[in-house]
Amino acid sequence: MKYGICLLNIAPLRKEADDRSEMVSQVLFGEHFTIIDELKNWSYIRLDYDLYEGWIDQKQYEIISEFDYKLINKSTPHYSGELVDFLNINNSQLLMLSLGAKLPKYQQNKFIINQQNFTFDGSVFNIQLPKKHIINIAYMYLNTPYLWGGKTPFGIDCSGFTQMVYKLCGYYLDRDASQQSKQGVILNFLEESEAGDLAFFDNAEGKIIHVGILIGKEQIIHASGKVRIDYIDHSGIFNKETKKHTHKLRLIKQIIS
């Protein structure tokens, strides 16, 4: 078995082994993975965090040993805590990091990957935060443009948004909205919900296609065109600008009690 790690700020994870293929997700700095298959200049990988799979360009990651892979798994996760920050490499180069980049084997502002020395002096998330902090972290992504497969403040999709917000607060969510809808406990009514709970929305065929984070019983923050705040009622999301419902409410889930 071979293992890899992304040492770029962002690398696209694609549906097929082609630069023109759909981006299904992104691999952020410090995310490590198992290499399942290889084809020419591409590798089919499974991310360790959420087991998400896709193709990544072999020029956009580095091989790591099984020892390092296991060591990263055992170490306490640390994530960069600013919208944009910088990482010092070998005291000679700077690398931009997006909010939520992983800092593997991080100790006292430093870590080493493949004999490269990294120093990071920015703010870090590394503990599980109370549920009330979910909304504060969600606000950091306000006005981020929508990007299918995106996971950063430069572009994000609806489930990437909810997953990253929960991750930074120390809670696990699967990658896709349909997967996330199977987690947690169902709430029967909006009136039972709290800030930080998730609302899911379906299409005419009944398929879950959208997710957002409830701010309260009447508002939701979600990625649709951009990360925005809208009203929500028992029918779904109501856009006050267009004065129309844009998403049909299917269910509400409490992930954190």
C-alpha positions as a LaTeX table, in Angstrom:
\begin{tabular}{lrrr}
\hline
Residue & $x$ (\AA) & $y$ (\AA) & $z$ (\AA) \\
\hline
Met1 & 0.00 & 0.00 & 0.00 \\
Lys2 & 1.20 & 3.51 & $-0.85$ \\
Tyr3 & 0.37 & 6.72 & 0.98 \\
Gly4 & 0.45 & 10.40 & 0.08 \\
Ile5 & 0.00 & 13.91 & 1.45 \\
Cys6 & $-0.90$ & 17.23 & $-0.17$ \\
Leu7 & 1.71 & 19.95 & 0.44 \\
Leu8 & 0.00 & 22.55 & $-1.74$ \\
Asn9 & $-2.64$ & 24.95 & $-0.47$ \\
Ile10 & $-5.35$ & 23.27 & $-2.57$ \\
Ala11 & $-5.36$ & 20.41 & $-5.07$ \\
Pro12 & $-8.46$ & 19.38 & $-7.03$ \\
Leu13 & $-9.87$ & 15.89 & $-6.58$ \\
Arg14 & $-11.42$ & 14.84 & $-9.88$ \\
Lys15 & $-14.00$ & 12.31 & $-11.03$ \\
Glu16 & $-11.76$ & 11.05 & $-13.85$ \\
Ala17 & $-8.00$ & 11.08 & $-14.49$ \\
Asp18 & $-8.15$ & 14.22 & $-16.62$ \\
Asp19 & $-7.57$ & 17.93 & $-15.95$ \\
Arg20 & $-10.89$ & 18.66 & $-17.69$ \\
Ser21 & $-12.84$ & 16.24 & $-15.52$ \\
Glu22 & $-15.38$ & 17.35 & $-12.91$ \\
Met23 & $-13.88$ & 18.41 & $-9.57$ \\
Val24 & $-15.71$ & 16.33 & $-6.97$ \\
Ser25 & $-13.83$ & 17.75 & $-3.98$ \\
Gln26 & $-10.54$ & 19.32 & $-2.95$ \\
Val27 & $-7.49$ & 18.11 & $-1.06$ \\
Leu28 & $-6.20$ & 20.80 & 1.29 \\
Phe29 & $-2.69$ & 21.23 & 2.58 \\
Gly30 & $-1.75$ & 18.52 & 5.07 \\
Glu31 & $-4.55$ & 16.11 & 4.14 \\
His32 & $-3.19$ & 12.57 & 3.81 \\
Phe33 & $-4.57$ & 9.61 & 1.94 \\
Thr34 & $-4.20$ & 6.08 & 0.66 \\
Ile35 & $-3.26$ & 5.55 & $-2.99$ \\
Ile36 & $-5.60$ & 2.94 & $-4.45$ \\
Asp37 & $-4.68$ & 2.99 & $-8.13$ \\
Glu38 & $-2.39$ & 4.76 & $-10.58$ \\
Leu39 & $-2.90$ & 5.69 & $-14.23$ \\
Lys40 & $-0.18$ & 7.52 & $-16.18$ \\
Asn41 & 0.27 & 10.81 & $-14.31$ \\
Trp42 & $-2.74$ & 10.36 & $-12.02$ \\
Ser43 & $-3.48$ & 8.56 & $-8.75$ \\
Tyr44 & $-6.84$ & 7.38 & $-7.48$ \\
Ile45 & $-6.89$ & 8.11 & $-3.74$ \\
Arg46 & $-9.02$ & 7.69 & $-0.64$ \\
Leu47 & $-8.78$ & 10.58 & 1.82 \\
Asp48 & $-8.15$ & 9.48 & 5.38 \\
Tyr49 & $-10.52$ & 12.01 & 6.95 \\
Asp50 & $-13.81$ & 11.15 & 5.25 \\
Leu51 & $-12.87$ & 8.24 & 2.95 \\
Tyr52 & $-13.78$ & 10.35 & $-0.08$ \\
Glu53 & $-12.29$ & 9.07 & $-3.32$ \\
Gly54 & $-11.14$ & 10.61 & $-6.58$ \\
Trp55 & $-8.24$ & 11.27 & $-8.93$ \\
Ile56 & $-5.37$ & 13.63 & $-8.12$ \\
Asp57 & $-2.50$ & 14.76 & $-10.35$ \\
Gln58 & 0.70 & 13.05 & $-9.20$ \\
Lys59 & 2.55 & 16.37 & $-9.43$ \\
Gln60 & 0.30 & 17.77 & $-6.69$ \\
Tyr61 & 1.19 & 15.48 & $-3.80$ \\
Glu62 & 4.13 & 13.74 & $-2.17$ \\
Ile63 & 4.56 & 10.13 & $-1.15$ \\
Ile64 & 4.90 & 9.50 & 2.59 \\
Ser65 & 5.93 & 6.35 & 4.43 \\
Glu66 & 3.50 & 4.05 & 6.18 \\
Phe67 & 5.21 & 5.08 & 9.44 \\
Asp68 & 4.45 & 8.77 & 8.80 \\
Tyr69 & 0.90 & 7.94 & 7.69 \\
Lys70 & 0.21 & 6.15 & 10.98 \\
Leu71 & 1.95 & 8.86 & 13.00 \\
Ile72 & $-0.25$ & 11.55 & 11.42 \\
Asn73 & $-3.32$ & 9.45 & 12.22 \\
Lys74 & $-2.30$ & 9.24 & 15.88 \\
Ser75 & $-1.46$ & 12.92 & 16.32 \\
Thr76 & $-4.04$ & 15.48 & 17.47 \\
Pro77 & $-5.49$ & 17.30 & 14.42 \\
His78 & $-4.55$ & 20.98 & 14.09 \\
Tyr79 & $-6.08$ & 23.29 & 11.48 \\
Ser80 & $-5.17$ & 26.80 & 10.35 \\
Gly81 & $-7.59$ & 29.29 & 11.83 \\
Glu82 & $-7.53$ & 32.36 & 9.56 \\
Leu83 & $-9.16$ & 32.92 & 6.18 \\
Val84 & $-5.66$ & 33.21 & 4.71 \\
Asp85 & $-2.30$ & 32.73 & 6.40 \\
Phe86 & 1.26 & 31.74 & 5.51 \\
Leu87 & 3.46 & 28.78 & 6.24 \\
Asn88 & 7.25 & 29.06 & 6.32 \\
Ile89 & 9.10 & 26.24 & 4.52 \\
Asn90 & 12.74 & 25.60 & 5.49 \\
Asn91 & 13.07 & 29.28 & 6.47 \\
Ser92 & 13.30 & 30.14 & 2.79 \\
Gln93 & 9.83 & 30.02 & 1.24 \\
Leu94 & 6.30 & 31.05 & 2.11 \\
Leu95 & 3.22 & 29.03 & 1.22 \\
Met96 & $-0.29$ & 30.46 & 1.45 \\
Leu97 & $-2.72$ & 28.43 & 3.55 \\
Ser98 & $-6.51$ & 28.59 & 3.47 \\
Leu99 & $-8.78$ & 28.29 & 6.47 \\
Gly100 & $-8.95$ & 24.63 & 7.52 \\
Ala101 & $-5.58$ & 23.52 & 6.15 \\
Lys102 & $-4.23$ & 20.64 & 8.22 \\
Leu103 & $-0.97$ & 20.96 & 10.16 \\
Pro104 & 0.19 & 17.33 & 10.55 \\
Lys105 & 2.37 & 16.37 & 13.54 \\
Tyr106 & 2.16 & 20.01 & 14.69 \\
Gln107 & 4.05 & 20.85 & 17.90 \\
Gln108 & 5.17 & 24.26 & 19.17 \\
Asn109 & 4.50 & 25.97 & 15.83 \\
Lys110 & 6.54 & 23.44 & 13.85 \\
Phe111 & 6.26 & 20.13 & 12.00 \\
Ile112 & 8.34 & 18.07 & 9.59 \\
Ile113 & 7.16 & 16.23 & 6.47 \\
Asn114 & 9.62 & 14.37 & 4.24 \\
Gln115 & 12.61 & 16.23 & 5.72 \\
Gln116 & 11.02 & 19.60 & 5.04 \\
Asn117 & 10.72 & 21.90 & 8.04 \\
Phe118 & 7.49 & 23.86 & 8.34 \\
Thr119 & 6.81 & 26.74 & 10.73 \\
Phe120 & 3.35 & 28.17 & 11.32 \\
Asp121 & 2.77 & 31.07 & 13.72 \\
Gly122 & $-0.90$ & 31.70 & 12.95 \\
Ser123 & $-4.02$ & 30.83 & 14.91 \\
Val124 & $-4.93$ & 27.17 & 15.16 \\
Phe125 & $-8.05$ & 25.07 & 15.83 \\
Asn126 & $-7.21$ & 21.92 & 17.76 \\
Ile127 & $-9.94$ & 21.27 & 20.34 \\
Gln128 & $-13.62$ & 20.42 & 20.29 \\
Leu129 & $-15.58$ & 23.63 & 20.74 \\
Pro130 & $-19.06$ & 23.99 & 22.28 \\
Lys131 & $-21.96$ & 23.91 & 19.83 \\
Lys132 & $-22.51$ & 27.66 & 20.11 \\
His133 & $-19.24$ & 28.25 & 18.23 \\
Ile134 & $-20.59$ & 26.57 & 15.07 \\
Ile135 & $-22.27$ & 29.80 & 13.95 \\
Asn136 & $-19.22$ & 31.98 & 14.68 \\
Ile137 & $-17.07$ & 29.75 & 12.46 \\
Ala138 & $-19.79$ & 29.63 & 9.78 \\
Tyr139 & $-19.77$ & 33.45 & 9.61 \\
Met140 & $-16.10$ & 33.34 & 8.61 \\
Tyr141 & $-17.20$ & 31.92 & 5.24 \\
Leu142 & $-19.86$ & 34.57 & 4.53 \\
Asn143 & $-19.84$ & 35.72 & 0.88 \\
Thr144 & $-17.52$ & 32.91 & $-0.20$ \\
Pro145 & $-18.46$ & 32.17 & $-3.84$ \\
Tyr146 & $-20.14$ & 28.85 & $-4.55$ \\
Leu147 & $-17.83$ & 26.31 & $-6.17$ \\
Trp148 & $-18.86$ & 22.71 & $-6.90$ \\
Gly149 & $-16.43$ & 20.51 & $-4.97$ \\
Gly150 & $-14.90$ & 23.47 & $-3.11$ \\
Lys151 & $-13.82$ & 23.46 & 0.55 \\
Thr152 & $-12.14$ & 26.86 & 1.08 \\
Pro153 & $-12.96$ & 30.59 & 1.45 \\
Phe154 & $-11.95$ & 30.94 & $-2.22$ \\
Gly155 & $-14.89$ & 28.73 & $-3.27$ \\
Ile156 & $-17.07$ & 26.22 & $-1.48$ \\
Asp157 & $-20.13$ & 24.03 & $-2.05$ \\
Cys158 & $-23.00$ & 23.47 & 0.38 \\
Ser159 & $-21.75$ & 20.25 & 1.99 \\
Gly160 & $-18.11$ & 21.36 & 1.87 \\
Phe161 & $-19.22$ & 24.39 & 3.88 \\
Thr162 & $-21.01$ & 22.38 & 6.56 \\
Gln163 & $-18.23$ & 19.78 & 6.73 \\
Met164 & $-15.48$ & 22.38 & 7.14 \\
Val165 & $-17.35$ & 24.39 & 9.77 \\
Tyr166 & $-17.98$ & 21.27 & 11.82 \\
Lys167 & $-14.39$ & 20.07 & 11.33 \\
Leu168 & $-12.94$ & 23.33 & 12.64 \\
Cys169 & $-15.14$ & 23.01 & 15.72 \\
Gly170 & $-13.94$ & 19.43 & 16.28 \\
Tyr171 & $-16.90$ & 17.44 & 14.91 \\
Tyr172 & $-17.03$ & 14.98 & 12.03 \\
Leu173 & $-19.34$ & 15.22 & 9.03 \\
Asp174 & $-19.27$ & 13.16 & 5.85 \\
Arg175 & $-18.50$ & 14.98 & 2.58 \\
Asp176 & $-21.78$ & 14.98 & 0.64 \\
Ala177 & $-25.18$ & 16.35 & 1.71 \\
Ser178 & $-26.85$ & 12.97 & 1.13 \\
Gln179 & $-24.26$ & 11.32 & 3.39 \\
Gln180 & $-24.57$ & 14.00 & 6.07 \\
Ser181 & $-28.36$ & 13.57 & 6.11 \\
Lys182 & $-27.84$ & 10.05 & 7.51 \\
Gln183 & $-25.93$ & 11.33 & 10.54 \\
Gly184 & $-27.34$ & 12.60 & 13.81 \\
Val185 & $-30.87$ & 12.64 & 15.22 \\
Ile186 & $-33.99$ & 13.74 & 13.34 \\
Leu187 & $-35.89$ & 16.73 & 14.70 \\
Asn188 & $-39.59$ & 16.84 & 13.85 \\
Phe189 & $-40.06$ & 20.60 & 13.74 \\
Leu190 & $-38.05$ & 23.78 & 13.27 \\
Glu191 & $-39.22$ & 24.80 & 16.73 \\
Glu192 & $-37.16$ & 21.94 & 18.20 \\
Ser193 & $-33.96$ & 23.07 & 16.49 \\
Glu194 & $-31.02$ & 25.04 & 17.85 \\
Ala195 & $-28.36$ & 27.19 & 16.22 \\
Gly196 & $-25.83$ & 24.82 & 14.70 \\
Asp197 & $-28.28$ & 22.09 & 13.67 \\
Leu198 & $-28.41$ & 21.10 & 10.00 \\
Ala199 & $-31.32$ & 21.42 & 7.58 \\
Phe200 & $-31.51$ & 19.26 & 4.44 \\
Phe201 & $-33.39$ & 19.90 & 1.23 \\
Asp202 & $-34.50$ & 17.64 & $-1.62$ \\
Asn203 & $-35.49$ & 17.83 & $-5.27$ \\
Ala204 & $-38.66$ & 16.66 & $-7.03$ \\
Glu205 & $-37.37$ & 13.07 & $-7.02$ \\
Gly206 & $-36.83$ & 13.15 & $-3.25$ \\
Lys207 & $-33.02$ & 13.18 & $-3.46$ \\
Ile208 & $-31.14$ & 15.25 & $-0.88$ \\
Ile209 & $-29.37$ & 17.96 & $-2.87$ \\
His210 & $-28.64$ & 20.76 & $-0.37$ \\
Val211 & $-27.69$ & 21.38 & 3.25 \\
Gly212 & $-27.26$ & 24.43 & 5.48 \\
Ile213 & $-26.65$ & 25.40 & 9.09 \\
Leu214 & $-29.52$ & 26.80 & 11.11 \\
Ile215 & $-28.75$ & 30.10 & 12.82 \\
Gly216 & $-31.99$ & 29.96 & 14.75 \\
Lys217 & $-35.53$ & 28.83 & 14.09 \\
Glu218 & $-36.04$ & 31.37 & 11.29 \\
Gln219 & $-32.66$ & 31.79 & 9.58 \\
Ile220 & $-30.10$ & 29.60 & 7.85 \\
Ile221 & $-26.57$ & 30.11 & 6.55 \\
His222 & $-25.77$ & 28.08 & 3.45 \\
Ala223 & $-23.80$ & 28.04 & 0.19 \\
Ser224 & $-26.03$ & 28.90 & $-2.77$ \\
Gly225 & $-24.40$ & 31.25 & $-5.28$ \\
Lys226 & $-22.35$ & 32.34 & $-2.30$ \\
Val227 & $-22.40$ & 31.65 & 1.42 \\
Arg228 & $-25.41$ & 33.67 & 2.49 \\
Ile229 & $-28.04$ & 34.05 & 5.20 \\
Asp230 & $-31.68$ & 33.46 & 4.30 \\
Tyr231 & $-34.98$ & 32.91 & 6.02 \\
Ile232 & $-36.30$ & 29.40 & 6.55 \\
Asp233 & $-39.80$ & 28.13 & 7.29 \\
His234 & $-41.58$ & 24.77 & 7.17 \\
Ser235 & $-41.64$ & 24.90 & 3.37 \\
Gly236 & $-37.92$ & 25.59 & 2.97 \\
Ile237 & $-35.48$ & 28.42 & 2.30 \\
Phe238 & $-37.03$ & 31.78 & 1.44 \\
Asn239 & $-34.91$ & 34.31 & $-0.47$ \\
Lys240 & $-36.01$ & 37.79 & 0.61 \\
Glu241 & $-34.46$ & 39.35 & $-2.49$ \\
Thr242 & $-36.40$ & 37.28 & $-5.00$ \\
Lys243 & $-39.28$ & 36.72 & $-2.56$ \\
Lys244 & $-39.35$ & 33.04 & $-3.52$ \\
His245 & $-38.65$ & 29.72 & $-1.88$ \\
Thr246 & $-35.44$ & 28.35 & $-3.38$ \\
His247 & $-35.03$ & 24.98 & $-1.61$ \\
Lys248 & $-37.66$ & 22.53 & $-0.33$ \\
Leu249 & $-37.14$ & 21.43 & 3.27 \\
Arg250 & $-36.84$ & 17.68 & 3.75 \\
Leu251 & $-35.54$ & 17.15 & 7.28 \\
Ile252 & $-33.65$ & 18.70 & 10.19 \\
Lys253 & $-30.84$ & 16.90 & 11.97 \\
Gln254 & $-29.19$ & 17.47 & 15.32 \\
Ile255 & $-25.55$ & 16.39 & 15.01 \\
Ile256 & $-24.35$ & 17.84 & 18.31 \\
Ser257 & $-26.58$ & 17.39 & 21.35 \\
\hline
\end{tabular}
